Amino acid sequence: MSNLEVVDILLVEDSEADAEMTIRALSKHNLGNKLTWVRDGVEAIDFIYCRGSYSQRSNGHSKLILLDIKMPKMGGIEVLQQLKSDENTRKIPVVILTSSAEGTDVTEAY
């Protein structure tokens, strides 16, 4: 990635096993990007908007969000709705992930 911009990735995943699998898969392909892992939707919103325990973080949005659908506190669809309704975050690419056999029809949300 010598002449390419380093992309910051936010991984939002409540399952430690699934997060480790994703991180391992990205590392296997020599991903040189900074990746931050948070465990639920509330923590993701706090990270993105530099609130709560992330209030000291410098304000800079992730360039890509890998977002689990089913999580405690705030689900992925709710996070997605909040991000896409905000002028400042709506252009951040979001990839929806799930390991659940029961799927939510994401096309109903967006």
For each residue, the residues with C-beta under 8 A, 3 or more apart:
1: 4 6 32 33
2:
3:
4: 1
5: 63
6: 1 32 33 34
7: 33 63 64
8: 33 34 35 36 60 62 63 64
9: 26 33 34 35 36 62 63 64 65 66
10: 35 36 38 44 47 48 62 64 65 66
11: 19 22 23 35 36 37 38 66
12: 38 39 40 41 43 44 65 66 67 68 71 76 79
13: 18 19 22 37 39 66 68 71 97
14: 39 40 68 70 71 72
15: 18 19 68 99
16: 19 20
17: 20 21
18: 13 15 21 22 68 97 99
19: 11 13 15 16 22 23 37 39
20: 16 17 23 24
21: 17 18 24 25
22: 11 13 18 19 25 26 66 97
23: 11 19 20 26 27 35 37
24: 20 21 27 28
25: 21 22 28 29
26: 9 22 23 29 31 33 35
27: 23 24 30 31
28: 24 25
29: 25 26
30: 27
31: 26 27 35
32: 1 6
33: 1 6 7 8 9 26
34: 6 8 9
35: 8 9 10 11 23 26 31
36: 8 9 10 11 47 62
37: 11 13 19 23
38: 10 11 12 43 44 47
39: 12 13 14 19 43 71
40: 12 14 43 44 71 72 73 74
41: 12 44 45 71 73 74 75 76 78 79
42: 45 46 73 74
43: 12 38 39 40 46 47 52 53 73
44: 10 12 38 40 41 47 48 65 67 74 79
45: 41 42 48 49 51 74 79 82
46: 42 43 49 50 51 52 53 54
47: 10 36 38 43 44 50 54 57
48: 10 44 45 61 62 65 83 89
49: 45 46
50: 46 47 54 55 56 57 58 59
51: 45 46 54 55
52: 43 46 55
53: 43 46
54: 46 47 50 51 57
55: 50 51 52
56: 50
57: 47 50 54
58: 50
59: 50
60: 8
61: 48 88 89 92
62: 8 9 10 36 48 65 92
63: 5 7 8 9 92 93
64: 7 8 9 10 92 93 94 95
65: 9 10 12 44 48 62 83 92 93 94 95
66: 9 10 11 12 13 22 95 97
67: 12 44 76 79 80 94 95 96 97
68: 12 13 14 15 18 71 76 96 97 98 99
69: 75 76 77 96 97 98 100 103 104 106
70: 14 75 76 98 100 104
71: 12 13 14 39 40 41 68 74 75 76
72: 14 40
73: 40 41 42 43
74: 40 41 42 44 45 71 78 79
75: 41 69 70 71 78 79
76: 12 41 67 68 69 70 71 79 80 96 98
77: 69 80 81 104 106 109
78: 41 74 75 81 82
79: 12 41 44 45 67 74 75 76 82 83
80: 67 76 77 83 84 94 96 109 110
81: 77 78 84 85 109
82: 45 78 79 85 86
83: 48 65 79 80 86 89 90 92 94
84: 80 81 89 90 94 110
85: 81 82 90
86: 82 83 89 90
87: 90
88: 61
89: 48 61 83 84 86 92
90: 83 84 85 86 87
91:
92: 61 62 63 64 65 83 89
93: 63 64 65
94: 64 65 67 80 83 84
95: 64 65 66 67
96: 67 68 69 76 80 106
97: 13 18 22 66 67 68 69
98: 68 69 70 76 103 104
99: 15 18 68
100: 69 70 103
101:
102:
103: 69 98 100
104: 69 70 77 98 108 109
105: 108 109
106: 69 77 96 109 110
107: 110
108: 104 105
109: 77 80 81 104 105 106
110: 80 84 106 107
